[in-house]
Amino acid sequence: MKAILAVVLVLAAVALVVAAPPKPTWPKAFRTSFDFHSNENKNNALGAWYSSESLKSEKWDHEFDHQKVTLLRRYDTGKQFHITYERNKQAKCISAPLTGEMDVPNFANFSYVKTFVVDRETVDVWDQKTSQDTDRYEDFAKNEIPLSFSNKESRTLFIDFKVGDQSAALFAVPRDCKNATMIDEAPEQLGKCSIGQKLKCAAIIALCGAECCLGGCSVSSNCVKCMGAAWDNCHICF
C-alpha cells in the first residue's frame, strides 16, 4: 500500500511540473490600447502604446480634456519628446535627452500561480515578490499575449494587443517639433522598472507635457513643478 501511495504522489508531482507553462516572454514589437487604473487616486487613463526593439523606439498616446498628448522616446537618437496636439492638429513640443538602453520587461523572477478561464480563453497568472509589493502579470495561455499587469498601486488592462513589426513612420518626430523647447539637463542613467511603473510614469509625464504646452510650449513655473514631481517619481523609468 505504501508503495502504491508513493507512486501516486510521484505521478501527481510530475503532473504538476508538466502542467506549469514556460515563463512568459515580452514581445519585441507590438501595439496595444490600454486602460490604466490607479488605486491611489481612483483615476483611469486610456491610451495606446507602440514599441519596437529593432527601431529602438517607443510611443504612448493619451487623451486629456480633448487634447491628444504623446510621449515619444527615440533611443536611436537619444531624445524624447513630450508632444501636445492643439485642436488645429499643430504639435507643440518639449524635448529632453534620453540615455540608457530600451528597457524590456523581464519575467525571470516571476513564478507561475494558476490558470483560469475568462470568456472561454485560458489565462496564466504569474507573480513576482518585491520588497514592498507583489507584481501580478496575466497572459493568454495559447499565445502569450499580455492581458494585464497589476500591483497594490494600479492595474493595467491591455486591449487588442497586437504583436508584430511596427512602421518607422509611427515614431517619426513631427515637423512642428524640429524647434522644440529643450530641457537641457541630462537625466540619470535609466534603470529597470516594471510594466506598471512604466505605464504610470508615461501618463504622469504626458500630463506634464499638457501642462507645459498650455497656451504655447514654455518652461513655466507650473511646468517646472510638474516635471520636478515627475522626475522624483519616474527618473528610473524615464
Salt bridges, closest charged atoms under 4 A:
GLU40 OE1 - LYS200 NZ 3.08
GLU53 OE1 - LYS28 NZ 3.92
GLU58 OE1 - ARG73 NH1 3.94
GLU58 OE2 - LYS198 NZ 3.36
ASP76 OD2 - ARG74 NH2 2.89
GLU86 OE2 - LYS92 NZ 3.97
ASP103 OD1 - LYS192 NZ 3.41
GLU121 OE2 - LYS142 NZ 3.29
ASP127 OD1 - ARG136 NE 2.74
GLU153 OE1 - LYS200 NZ 3.39
ASP160 OD1 - LYS162 NZ 3.22
GLU188 OE1 - HIS235 NE2 3.71
